[in-house]
């Protein structure tokens, strides 16, 4: 929720807001970023398959 309210928070400020250790905060932030990147890449390939008229499988 803290990142949704202010996406410009530094990691140090985020740690203070959410009350986690720096390591725990970094691990969760990294998982969030990795998941977002995977979602974007997956969406890109699905769109390419749809445009090419190929069946989309998951």
Helices and strands as residue ranges (DSSP letters): H 2-5, H 11-18, H 22-51
